[in-house]
Amino acid sequence: MSPDSRMHLHTPGADVSAVALVLHGGREVSVAPTRGTQLAVLRMVPIARALAKAGRRHGLAVARLRFEVRGWNGEQRSPVADACRTLDEIAERFPGRPVAIVGHSMGGRTALNVAGHPSVTTVVGLAPWIERSDPIDQLAGRRVLLAHGTGDRITDPRRSKRLVADLEPIARSAAFVAIDGDKHAMLRRPAVWNALTSGYVLGALCDVPPGSAAPGETEDDTMTNVLVQALAGRAALVV
């Protein structure tokens, strides 16, 4: 990547088979610079690390982007331009490799908006910020997973569930998973968020069957079942 890029990239070695792009949250309106020490940015570090660990033996590279400014900023859609440029960089460096975008909150809204990029096959929105006015045609033919804590009071789980229903006719598959008892910050059940994200991305990008634990790791039958159903496009699941 370019020397001035705001991206952290982890590669598993020479043989990269797919890429996950991780996007953090932000604010509705702010042109203040995004700093690496801000909670919205740090919140996605464990997600990125879990993806890198789970995907290492399957050739998954993980890129974590830091947006230039903190806000969405109305019609400017500030993070969208950042994400599009980054997707172009990824496509140039890893031509032909499928990309999954994983975004939390504002990062989830960004992921949904840039899913029309030719390299993107999969979108995972974690407690995504969703507006009814946002377009959805760019999600045609993509795999989409939206996960939301049932106790979220910042973004609305009902909008995630409604969007999944709207996507069923056009997406390759679309699933909604409710994380029972968790809130917007994803702090109460971090292992669930990590396992759900990693399992879905590996299943969608690398054809790794749910429940294929690495040597020395234990399998969670409940999570395996949820992932099987999510990858098959079952609309409403709870974990």
C-alpha positions as CSV (number, residue, x, y, z in Angstrom):
1,M,0.0,0.0,0.0
2,S,1.1,3.6,-0.4
3,P,3.3,5.1,2.3
4,D,0.6,7.6,3.4
5,S,-2.2,5.0,3.5
6,R,-4.2,4.8,6.7
7,M,-4.4,1.0,6.5
8,H,-3.0,-1.8,8.6
9,L,-2.6,-4.9,6.4
10,H,-2.0,-8.4,7.7
11,T,-1.1,-11.0,5.1
12,P,-0.8,-14.8,5.8
13,G,2.1,-15.2,3.5
14,A,2.7,-15.3,-0.3
15,D,-0.5,-17.1,-1.2
16,V,-3.4,-14.8,-0.5
17,S,-6.7,-16.3,-1.6
18,A,-9.1,-13.6,-0.3
19,V,-9.2,-10.3,1.6
20,A,-11.3,-9.0,4.5
21,L,-11.5,-5.2,4.8
22,V,-12.5,-4.0,8.3
23,L,-14.2,-0.6,8.8
24,H,-14.8,1.2,12.1
25,G,-17.6,3.3,13.3
26,G,-17.8,7.1,13.7
27,R,-20.3,10.0,14.1
28,E,-23.2,11.4,12.1
29,V,-21.4,14.7,11.6
30,S,-17.7,15.5,12.2
31,V,-14.8,16.6,10.1
32,A,-12.3,16.1,12.9
33,P,-9.5,13.8,11.9
34,T,-9.8,10.1,12.9
35,R,-7.1,9.0,15.4
36,G,-5.9,5.5,15.9
37,T,-6.5,5.8,19.6
38,Q,-10.2,6.5,19.4
39,L,-12.6,3.9,20.7
40,A,-14.5,3.5,17.5
41,V,-11.2,2.5,15.8
42,L,-9.9,0.3,18.6
43,R,-13.2,-1.5,18.8
44,M,-12.5,-3.2,15.5
45,V,-9.0,-4.4,16.4
46,P,-10.2,-7.6,18.1
47,I,-12.4,-8.4,15.1
48,A,-9.5,-7.9,12.7
49,R,-7.2,-10.0,14.8
50,A,-9.8,-12.8,15.1
51,L,-10.2,-12.8,11.3
52,A,-6.4,-12.9,10.8
53,K,-6.0,-15.8,13.2
54,A,-8.9,-17.8,11.8
55,G,-8.0,-17.1,8.2
56,R,-4.2,-17.6,8.4
57,R,-4.2,-21.2,7.2
58,H,-6.8,-20.4,4.5
59,G,-4.9,-17.6,2.8
60,L,-7.0,-14.7,4.2
61,A,-5.4,-11.3,4.2
62,V,-7.0,-8.7,6.6
63,A,-6.9,-5.0,6.0
64,R,-8.1,-2.5,8.7
65,L,-8.8,1.0,7.4
66,R,-8.8,4.2,9.4
67,F,-11.1,6.8,7.9
68,E,-9.8,10.3,7.2
69,V,-12.5,12.1,9.2
70,R,-14.8,10.9,12.0
71,G,-18.2,11.7,10.4
72,W,-20.5,10.5,7.7
73,N,-21.4,14.2,7.0
74,G,-24.7,13.9,5.1
75,E,-24.4,14.0,1.3
76,Q,-20.6,14.1,1.5
77,R,-20.7,10.5,2.7
78,S,-17.1,11.0,3.8
79,P,-16.0,7.4,4.6
80,V,-17.4,6.1,1.3
81,A,-14.7,7.7,-0.7
82,D,-12.0,6.4,1.7
83,A,-13.4,2.8,1.4
84,C,-13.7,3.0,-2.4
85,R,-10.0,4.1,-2.8
86,T,-9.0,1.3,-0.4
87,L,-10.9,-1.3,-2.4
88,D,-9.2,-0.1,-5.5
89,E,-5.8,-0.5,-3.8
90,I,-6.7,-4.0,-2.6
91,A,-7.8,-5.0,-6.1
92,E,-4.5,-3.7,-7.6
93,R,-2.4,-5.5,-5.0
94,F,-4.5,-8.8,-5.0
95,P,-6.1,-9.0,-8.4
96,G,-9.0,-11.3,-8.8
97,R,-9.2,-12.1,-5.1
98,P,-12.7,-11.9,-3.5
99,V,-13.2,-9.3,-0.8
100,A,-15.5,-9.3,2.3
101,I,-16.2,-5.9,3.9
102,V,-16.8,-6.0,7.7
103,G,-18.1,-2.8,9.2
104,H,-19.4,-1.7,12.6
105,S,-22.0,1.1,13.0
106,M,-21.0,3.8,10.5
107,G,-18.5,1.4,9.0
108,G,-21.4,-1.0,8.4
109,R,-23.3,1.7,6.6
110,T,-20.2,2.4,4.5
111,A,-19.7,-1.3,3.8
112,L,-23.3,-1.6,2.5
113,N,-22.9,1.5,0.3
114,V,-19.6,0.4,-1.4
115,A,-20.6,-3.3,-1.9
116,G,-21.0,-2.7,-5.6
117,H,-17.2,-2.6,-6.1
118,P,-16.3,-5.5,-8.5
119,S,-14.1,-7.2,-6.0
120,V,-16.7,-7.4,-3.2
121,T,-18.6,-10.6,-2.8
122,T,-19.5,-10.4,0.9
123,V,-20.7,-7.8,3.4
124,V,-20.9,-8.2,7.2
125,G,-22.6,-5.4,9.1
126,L,-22.1,-5.4,12.9
127,A,-24.7,-3.2,14.5
128,P,-24.8,-1.3,11.3
129,W,-26.2,2.3,10.9
130,I,-28.9,1.9,8.3
131,E,-31.1,4.6,6.7
132,R,-34.1,3.7,4.6
133,S,-33.0,6.2,2.0
134,D,-29.7,4.3,1.3
135,P,-29.6,2.4,-2.0
136,I,-29.6,-1.4,-2.0
137,D,-29.1,-2.3,-5.7
138,Q,-25.4,-2.5,-5.2
139,L,-25.9,-5.5,-3.0
140,A,-27.4,-7.6,-5.7
141,G,-25.6,-11.0,-6.0
142,R,-23.7,-10.4,-2.7
143,R,-23.7,-12.5,0.5
144,V,-24.9,-10.2,3.3
145,L,-24.9,-10.8,7.1
146,L,-26.2,-8.2,9.5
147,A,-25.7,-8.8,13.2
148,H,-27.2,-6.7,16.0
149,G,-27.3,-6.8,19.8
150,T,-30.8,-6.9,21.1
151,G,-30.0,-4.2,23.6
152,D,-28.6,-1.7,21.1
153,R,-30.0,1.8,21.6
154,I,-27.6,3.6,19.2
155,T,-28.5,1.8,15.9
156,D,-31.8,0.0,15.4
157,P,-31.8,-3.9,15.1
158,R,-35.2,-3.7,13.5
159,R,-33.7,-1.8,10.5
160,S,-31.1,-4.5,10.1
161,K,-33.8,-7.2,10.1
162,R,-36.0,-5.1,7.6
163,L,-33.0,-4.6,5.3
164,V,-32.3,-8.4,5.2
165,A,-36.0,-8.9,4.2
166,D,-35.6,-6.3,1.4
167,L,-32.4,-8.0,0.1
168,E,-33.8,-11.5,-0.2
169,P,-35.0,-11.1,-3.8
170,I,-31.7,-9.6,-5.0
171,A,-28.8,-10.8,-2.8
172,R,-27.1,-14.2,-3.2
173,S,-28.0,-14.7,0.4
174,A,-29.0,-12.4,3.3
175,A,-29.2,-13.2,7.0
176,F,-29.9,-11.4,10.2
177,V,-28.5,-12.6,13.5
178,A,-29.6,-11.1,16.9
179,I,-26.9,-11.2,19.6
180,D,-28.9,-11.7,22.7
181,G,-28.3,-9.2,25.5
182,D,-25.5,-7.3,23.8
183,K,-25.3,-3.6,23.1
184,H,-23.8,-1.3,20.4
185,A,-20.2,-1.5,21.7
186,M,-20.1,-5.3,21.3
187,L,-18.5,-5.6,24.8
188,R,-20.7,-8.1,26.6
189,R,-20.2,-11.1,24.3
190,P,-17.0,-10.3,22.3
191,A,-16.3,-14.0,21.6
192,V,-19.6,-14.4,19.9
193,W,-19.1,-11.4,17.6
194,N,-15.6,-12.6,16.7
195,A,-16.7,-16.2,16.0
196,L,-19.7,-15.1,14.0
197,T,-17.7,-12.7,11.8
198,S,-14.8,-15.0,11.2
199,G,-16.9,-18.0,10.6
200,Y,-19.1,-16.2,8.1
201,V,-16.2,-14.6,6.2
202,L,-14.3,-17.8,5.9
203,G,-17.4,-19.7,4.8
204,A,-18.3,-17.1,2.2
205,L,-14.8,-16.3,0.8
206,C,-12.8,-19.5,1.4
207,D,-15.5,-22.2,1.4
208,V,-14.5,-23.2,4.9
209,P,-17.4,-25.3,6.5
210,P,-18.7,-24.0,9.8
211,G,-17.3,-26.0,12.7
212,S,-13.9,-26.7,11.0
213,A,-11.9,-25.7,14.1
214,A,-8.2,-25.4,13.8
215,P,-6.1,-28.1,15.6
216,G,-6.3,-27.5,19.4
217,E,-9.4,-25.4,19.2
218,T,-12.8,-26.4,20.5
219,E,-16.0,-26.1,18.4
220,D,-19.2,-24.4,19.5
221,D,-22.2,-26.4,18.2
222,T,-24.6,-23.5,18.6
223,M,-22.4,-21.1,16.6
224,T,-21.8,-23.8,14.0
225,N,-25.5,-24.2,13.5
226,V,-26.0,-20.4,13.3
227,L,-23.3,-20.1,10.7
228,V,-24.7,-22.9,8.6
229,Q,-28.1,-21.2,8.5
230,A,-26.6,-17.7,8.0
231,L,-24.6,-18.9,5.0
232,A,-27.6,-20.5,3.6
233,G,-29.6,-17.2,3.9
234,R,-31.9,-18.0,6.8
235,A,-33.3,-14.6,7.6
236,A,-33.7,-14.4,11.4
237,L,-31.4,-16.1,13.9
238,V,-30.5,-15.6,17.5
239,V,-27.3,-16.5,19.3
